[in-house]
């Protein structure tokens, strides 16, 4: 891939926030949000178990009070939790690397 050509790698910072809750089965639910409060990735950690990717979605992300819905991969419940935007803690993290061909 890109043999004989130079490749430049650019990376920028993006803001992310991680929200956490518990399912009724006591599994930990985690979602990583971008600065628009959309879910980048989410996972479920059962008590004494290993982390599993969990489908999750933000609802009403443009509002101060918004919801995250997870599918708990431990018990199968759909879990809805509410969050307040001013309570989120933000971190600057490297954005995904973009490879560009430098001709
Ligand atoms: Zn559960």
Backbone and ligand atoms as CSV (ligand in chain L), in Angstrom:
chain,resi,resn,atom,element,x,y,z
A,1,UNK,N,N,0.846,-1.182,0.000
A,1,UNK,CA,C,0.000,0.000,0.000
A,1,UNK,C,C,0.882,1.232,0.000
A,2,UNK,N,N,0.616,2.179,-0.868
A,2,UNK,CA,C,1.368,3.424,-1.012
A,2,UNK,C,C,2.849,3.191,-1.295
A,3,UNK,N,N,3.206,2.066,-1.958
A,3,UNK,CA,C,4.619,1.799,-2.224
A,3,UNK,C,C,5.188,2.860,-3.157
A,4,UNK,N,N,6.391,3.308,-2.837
A,4,UNK,CA,C,7.058,4.287,-3.666
A,4,UNK,C,C,6.556,5.706,-3.484
A,5,UNK,N,N,5.669,5.904,-2.558
A,5,UNK,CA,C,5.152,7.251,-2.306
A,5,UNK,C,C,5.330,7.570,-0.822
A,6,UNK,N,N,5.463,8.842,-0.552
A,6,UNK,CA,C,5.551,9.218,0.855
A,6,UNK,C,C,4.132,9.367,1.415
A,7,UNK,N,N,3.987,9.076,2.659
A,7,UNK,CA,C,2.691,9.132,3.321
A,7,UNK,C,C,2.806,10.076,4.503
A,8,UNK,N,N,1.885,11.008,4.614
A,8,UNK,CA,C,1.888,11.883,5.782
A,8,UNK,C,C,0.754,11.465,6.716
A,9,UNK,N,N,1.016,11.531,7.969
A,9,UNK,CA,C,0.030,11.163,8.979
A,9,UNK,C,C,-0.342,12.423,9.744
A,10,UNK,N,N,-1.626,12.716,9.753
A,10,UNK,CA,C,-2.085,13.888,10.498
A,10,UNK,C,C,-3.008,13.427,11.609
A,11,UNK,N,N,-2.896,14.086,12.719
A,11,UNK,CA,C,-3.742,13.737,13.842
A,11,UNK,C,C,-4.099,15.017,14.579
A,12,UNK,N,N,-5.307,15.102,15.014
A,12,UNK,CA,C,-5.764,16.254,15.779
A,12,UNK,C,C,-6.360,15.751,17.082
A,13,UNK,N,N,-6.703,16.676,17.921
A,13,UNK,CA,C,-7.326,16.291,19.182
A,13,UNK,C,C,-8.839,16.415,19.066
A,14,UNK,N,N,-9.543,15.570,19.754
A,14,UNK,CA,C,-11.003,15.682,19.830
A,14,UNK,C,C,-11.436,15.507,21.281
A,15,UNK,N,N,-12.585,16.094,21.596
A,15,UNK,CA,C,-13.092,16.000,22.968
A,15,UNK,C,C,-13.967,14.764,23.117
A,16,UNK,N,N,-13.738,14.037,24.196
A,16,UNK,CA,C,-14.548,12.863,24.504
A,16,UNK,C,C,-14.935,12.888,25.969
A,17,UNK,N,N,-16.071,12.301,26.258
A,17,UNK,CA,C,-16.508,12.143,27.636
A,17,UNK,C,C,-16.979,10.704,27.820
A,18,UNK,N,N,-16.714,10.142,28.970
A,18,UNK,CA,C,-17.119,8.767,29.264
A,18,UNK,C,C,-18.186,8.791,30.344
A,19,UNK,N,N,-19.325,8.142,30.071
A,19,UNK,CA,C,-20.394,8.055,31.065
A,19,UNK,C,C,-20.539,6.598,31.491
A,20,UNK,N,N,-20.917,6.427,32.760
A,20,UNK,CA,C,-21.001,5.081,33.331
A,20,UNK,C,C,-22.295,4.928,34.117
A,21,UNK,N,N,-22.807,3.722,34.126
A,21,UNK,CA,C,-23.967,3.410,34.944
A,21,UNK,C,C,-23.942,1.912,35.259
A,22,UNK,N,N,-24.980,1.451,35.951
A,22,UNK,CA,C,-25.123,0.026,36.268
A,22,UNK,C,C,-26.446,-0.465,35.723
A,23,UNK,N,N,-26.442,-1.664,35.231
A,23,UNK,CA,C,-27.678,-2.332,34.852
A,23,UNK,C,C,-28.311,-2.921,36.120
A,24,UNK,N,N,-29.566,-3.309,36.042
A,24,UNK,CA,C,-30.224,-3.970,37.172
A,24,UNK,C,C,-29.520,-5.279,37.537
A,25,UNK,N,N,-28.810,-5.891,36.585
A,25,UNK,CA,C,-28.076,-7.135,36.864
A,25,UNK,C,C,-26.699,-6.850,37.451
A,26,UNK,N,N,-26.398,-5.571,37.715
A,26,UNK,CA,C,-25.147,-5.100,38.310
A,26,UNK,C,C,-23.964,-5.060,37.346
A,27,UNK,N,N,-24.192,-5.367,36.082
A,27,UNK,CA,C,-23.121,-5.183,35.092
A,27,UNK,C,C,-22.857,-3.687,34.947
A,28,UNK,N,N,-21.588,-3.336,34.751
A,28,UNK,CA,C,-21.239,-1.934,34.520
A,28,UNK,C,C,-21.468,-1.606,33.055
A,29,UNK,N,N,-22.070,-0.454,32.810
A,29,UNK,CA,C,-22.330,0.014,31.444
A,29,UNK,C,C,-21.505,1.278,31.225
A,30,UNK,N,N,-20.782,1.323,30.120
A,30,UNK,CA,C,-19.892,2.443,29.836
A,30,UNK,C,C,-20.146,2.891,28.398
A,31,UNK,N,N,-20.186,4.202,28.190
A,31,UNK,CA,C,-20.297,4.742,26.831
A,31,UNK,C,C,-19.328,5.912,26.689
A,32,UNK,N,N,-18.637,5.945,25.569
A,32,UNK,CA,C,-17.734,7.054,25.245
A,32,UNK,C,C,-18.452,7.933,24.241
A,33,UNK,N,N,-18.551,9.243,24.580
A,33,UNK,CA,C,-19.309,10.190,23.761
A,33,UNK,C,C,-18.384,11.181,23.072
A,34,UNK,N,N,-18.777,11.597,21.870
A,34,UNK,CA,C,-18.032,12.678,21.225
A,34,UNK,C,C,-18.602,14.019,21.704
A,35,UNK,N,N,-18.046,15.118,21.197
A,35,UNK,CA,C,-18.456,16.416,21.732
A,35,UNK,C,C,-19.893,16.785,21.382
A,36,UNK,N,N,-20.505,16.076,20.433
A,36,UNK,CA,C,-21.937,16.270,20.150
A,36,UNK,C,C,-22.791,15.317,20.967
A,37,UNK,N,N,-22.158,14.583,21.859
A,37,UNK,CA,C,-22.808,13.632,22.779
A,37,UNK,C,C,-23.402,12.435,22.045
A,38,UNK,N,N,-22.804,12.091,20.909
A,38,UNK,CA,C,-23.154,10.846,20.234
A,38,UNK,C,C,-22.207,9.754,20.715
A,39,UNK,N,N,-22.693,8.519,20.736
A,39,UNK,CA,C,-21.893,7.398,21.240
A,39,UNK,C,C,-20.840,7.004,20.204
A,40,UNK,N,N,-19.576,7.005,20.631
A,40,UNK,CA,C,-18.486,6.532,19.783
A,40,UNK,C,C,-18.346,5.026,19.961
A,41,UNK,N,N,-18.308,4.596,21.206
A,41,UNK,CA,C,-18.249,3.173,21.521
A,41,UNK,C,C,-18.896,2.957,22.882
A,42,UNK,N,N,-19.357,1.758,23.113
A,42,UNK,CA,C,-19.977,1.440,24.398
A,42,UNK,C,C,-19.700,-0.014,24.719
A,43,UNK,N,N,-19.661,-0.289,26.012
A,43,UNK,CA,C,-19.440,-1.671,26.408
A,43,UNK,C,C,-20.094,-1.973,27.744
A,44,UNK,N,N,-20.134,-3.255,28.034
A,44,UNK,CA,C,-20.772,-3.793,29.231
A,44,UNK,C,C,-19.739,-4.677,29.926
A,45,UNK,N,N,-19.641,-4.543,31.240
A,45,UNK,CA,C,-18.703,-5.375,32.005
A,45,UNK,C,C,-19.495,-6.085,33.097
A,46,UNK,N,N,-19.820,-7.371,32.906
A,46,UNK,CA,C,-20.542,-8.111,33.945
A,46,UNK,C,C,-19.681,-8.267,35.188
A,47,UNK,N,N,-20.318,-8.416,36.360
A,47,UNK,CA,C,-19.558,-8.617,37.600
A,47,UNK,C,C,-18.669,-9.850,37.435
A,48,UNK,N,N,-17.379,-9.666,37.594
A,48,UNK,CA,C,-16.437,-10.769,37.468
A,48,UNK,C,C,-16.222,-11.236,36.043
A,49,UNK,N,N,-16.755,-10.502,35.083
A,49,UNK,CA,C,-16.639,-10.923,33.685
A,49,UNK,C,C,-15.728,-10.016,32.886
A,50,UNK,N,N,-15.701,-10.251,31.615
A,50,UNK,CA,C,-14.856,-9.475,30.724
A,50,UNK,C,C,-15.682,-8.465,29.940
A,51,UNK,N,N,-15.021,-7.394,29.551
A,51,UNK,CA,C,-15.656,-6.307,28.801
A,51,UNK,C,C,-16.163,-6.819,27.453
A,52,UNK,N,N,-17.418,-6.464,27.120
A,52,UNK,CA,C,-18.001,-6.823,25.827
A,52,UNK,C,C,-18.551,-5.572,25.178
A,53,UNK,N,N,-18.382,-5.436,23.882
A,53,UNK,CA,C,-18.981,-4.326,23.153
A,53,UNK,C,C,-20.501,-4.412,23.304
A,54,UNK,N,N,-21.129,-3.273,23.591
A,54,UNK,CA,C,-22.574,-3.238,23.823
A,54,UNK,C,C,-23.190,-2.180,22.912
A,55,UNK,N,N,-24.238,-2.520,22.175
A,55,UNK,CA,C,-24.906,-1.485,21.372
A,55,UNK,C,C,-25.478,-0.402,22.283
A,56,UNK,N,N,-25.250,0.854,21.924
A,56,UNK,CA,C,-25.776,1.973,22.716
A,56,UNK,C,C,-26.033,3.150,21.783
A,57,UNK,N,N,-26.938,4.002,22.231
A,57,UNK,CA,C,-27.339,5.146,21.402
A,57,UNK,C,C,-27.703,6.301,22.313
A,58,UNK,N,N,-27.370,7.521,21.883
A,58,UNK,CA,C,-27.808,8.687,22.640
A,58,UNK,C,C,-29.114,9.194,22.043
A,59,UNK,N,N,-29.978,9.689,22.925
A,59,UNK,CA,C,-31.277,10.212,22.499
A,59,UNK,C,C,-31.437,11.626,23.049
A,60,UNK,N,N,-31.838,12.553,22.194
A,60,UNK,CA,C,-31.964,13.944,22.604
A,60,UNK,C,C,-30.608,14.543,22.923
A,61,UNK,N,N,-29.580,14.159,22.163
A,61,UNK,CA,C,-28.208,14.565,22.466
A,61,UNK,C,C,-28.018,16.072,22.430
A,62,UNK,N,N,-28.889,16.807,21.722
A,62,UNK,CA,C,-28.765,18.261,21.596
A,62,UNK,C,C,-29.326,18.982,22.822
A,63,UNK,N,N,-29.995,18.239,23.716
A,63,UNK,CA,C,-30.604,18.860,24.891
A,63,UNK,C,C,-29.659,18.804,26.082
A,64,UNK,N,N,-29.888,19.666,27.073
A,64,UNK,CA,C,-29.058,19.656,28.288
A,64,UNK,C,C,-29.216,18.340,29.041
A,65,UNK,N,N,-30.447,17.842,29.099
A,65,UNK,CA,C,-30.709,16.521,29.674
A,65,UNK,C,C,-30.902,15.560,28.514
A,66,UNK,N,N,-30.074,14.559,28.428
A,66,UNK,CA,C,-30.187,13.610,27.328
A,66,UNK,C,C,-30.088,12.195,27.901
A,67,UNK,N,N,-30.455,11.229,27.065
A,67,UNK,CA,C,-30.483,9.839,27.519
A,67,UNK,C,C,-29.505,8.991,26.717
A,68,UNK,N,N,-28.991,7.963,27.379
A,68,UNK,CA,C,-28.215,6.924,26.695
A,68,UNK,C,C,-28.956,5.614,26.902
A,69,UNK,N,N,-29.185,4.903,25.813
A,69,UNK,CA,C,-29.803,3.585,25.890
A,69,UNK,C,C,-28.773,2.532,25.539
A,70,UNK,N,N,-28.601,1.560,26.429
A,70,UNK,CA,C,-27.663,0.460,26.210
A,70,UNK,C,C,-28.445,-0.838,26.051
A,71,UNK,N,N,-27.890,-1.776,25.318
A,71,UNK,CA,C,-28.345,-3.159,25.388
A,71,UNK,C,C,-27.335,-3.867,26.286
A,72,UNK,N,N,-27.789,-4.293,27.457
A,72,UNK,CA,C,-26.888,-4.997,28.369
A,72,UNK,C,C,-26.616,-6.377,27.783
A,73,UNK,N,N,-25.374,-6.642,27.460
A,73,UNK,CA,C,-25.037,-7.934,26.850
A,73,UNK,C,C,-24.978,-9.043,27.895
A,74,UNK,N,N,-25.074,-8.677,29.176
A,74,UNK,CA,C,-25.065,-9.688,30.235
A,74,UNK,C,C,-26.451,-10.296,30.439
A,75,UNK,N,N,-27.504,-9.435,30.476
A,75,UNK,CA,C,-28.849,-9.944,30.782
A,75,UNK,C,C,-29.853,-9.675,29.666
A,76,UNK,N,N,-29.492,-8.877,28.676
A,76,UNK,CA,C,-30.392,-8.626,27.555
A,76,UNK,C,C,-31.369,-7.483,27.768
A,77,UNK,N,N,-31.305,-6.792,28.926
A,77,UNK,CA,C,-32.212,-5.659,29.161
A,77,UNK,C,C,-31.817,-4.475,28.284
A,78,UNK,N,N,-32.807,-3.683,27.924
A,78,UNK,CA,C,-32.546,-2.369,27.351
A,78,UNK,C,C,-32.531,-1.397,28.515
A,79,UNK,N,N,-31.419,-0.741,28.723
A,79,UNK,CA,C,-31.224,0.115,29.889
A,79,UNK,C,C,-31.177,1.563,29.432
A,80,UNK,N,N,-32.030,2.406,30.020
A,80,UNK,CA,C,-32.082,3.822,29.672
A,80,UNK,C,C,-31.625,4.631,30.879
A,81,UNK,N,N,-30.644,5.500,30.685
A,81,UNK,CA,C,-30.146,6.344,31.762
A,81,UNK,C,C,-30.084,7.787,31.267
A,82,UNK,N,N,-30.372,8.721,32.170
A,82,UNK,CA,C,-30.356,10.148,31.831
A,82,UNK,C,C,-29.085,10.794,32.353
A,83,UNK,N,N,-28.575,11.756,31.590
A,83,UNK,CA,C,-27.365,12.487,31.966
A,83,UNK,C,C,-27.592,13.976,31.732
A,84,UNK,N,N,-26.850,14.790,32.463
A,84,UNK,CA,C,-26.926,16.245,32.345
A,84,UNK,C,C,-25.617,16.743,31.751
A,85,UNK,N,N,-25.702,17.497,30.679
A,85,UNK,CA,C,-24.503,17.862,29.915
A,85,UNK,C,C,-23.471,18.612,30.759
A,86,UNK,N,N,-23.904,19.474,31.684
A,86,UNK,CA,C,-22.939,20.239,32.477
A,86,UNK,C,C,-22.213,19.378,33.501
A,87,UNK,N,N,-22.646,18.154,33.703
A,87,UNK,CA,C,-21.978,17.258,34.644
A,87,UNK,C,C,-20.937,16.369,33.963
A,88,UNK,N,N,-20.835,16.464,32.634
A,88,UNK,CA,C,-19.875,15.608,31.927
A,88,UNK,C,C,-18.462,16.131,32.114
A,89,UNK,N,N,-17.520,15.241,32.186
A,89,UNK,CA,C,-16.102,15.591,32.256
A,89,UNK,C,C,-15.490,15.260,30.899
A,90,UNK,N,N,-14.799,16.255,30.322
A,90,UNK,CA,C,-14.274,16.112,28.963
A,90,UNK,C,C,-12.776,15.902,28.990
A,91,UNK,N,N,-12.300,15.132,28.039
A,91,UNK,CA,C,-10.860,14.906,27.873
A,91,UNK,C,C,-10.503,15.138,26.410
A,92,UNK,N,N,-9.328,15.709,26.190
A,92,UNK,CA,C,-8.819,15.876,24.826
A,92,UNK,C,C,-8.025,14.624,24.490
A,93,UNK,N,N,-8.433,13.927,23.446
A,93,UNK,CA,C,-7.742,12.702,23.048
A,93,UNK,C,C,-7.397,12.788,21.568
A,94,UNK,N,N,-6.381,12.046,21.118
A,94,UNK,CA,C,-6.048,12.078,19.686
A,94,UNK,C,C,-7.210,11.544,18.851
A,95,UNK,N,N,-7.517,12.274,17.787
A,95,UNK,CA,C,-8.560,11.821,16.863
A,95,UNK,C,C,-8.017,10.644,16.062
A,96,UNK,N,N,-8.882,9.875,15.439
A,96,UNK,CA,C,-8.402,8.772,14.600
A,96,UNK,C,C,-7.427,9.293,13.553
A,97,UNK,N,N,-6.384,8.528,13.286
A,97,UNK,CA,C,-5.356,8.946,12.335
A,97,UNK,C,C,-5.905,8.865,10.919
A,98,UNK,N,N,-5.621,9.901,10.131
A,98,UNK,CA,C,-6.048,9.938,8.730
A,98,UNK,C,C,-4.801,9.820,7.872
A,99,UNK,N,N,-4.776,8.804,7.012
A,99,UNK,CA,C,-3.646,8.645,6.100
A,99,UNK,C,C,-3.974,9.356,4.801
A,100,UNK,N,N,-3.052,10.176,4.360
A,100,UNK,CA,C,-3.245,10.861,3.071
A,100,UNK,C,C,-2.048,10.598,2.192
A,101,UNK,N,N,-2.291,10.445,0.913
A,101,UNK,CA,C,-1.193,10.249,-0.036
A,101,UNK,C,C,-0.579,11.616,-0.323
A,102,UNK,N,N,0.725,11.698,-0.208
A,102,UNK,CA,C,1.426,12.942,-0.554
A,102,UNK,C,C,2.093,12.721,-1.906
A,103,UNK,N,N,1.481,13.248,-2.953
A,103,UNK,CA,C,2.021,13.057,-4.299
A,103,UNK,C,C,3.129,14.040,-4.594
L,1,ZN,ZN,ZN,-27.935,-6.344,32.661
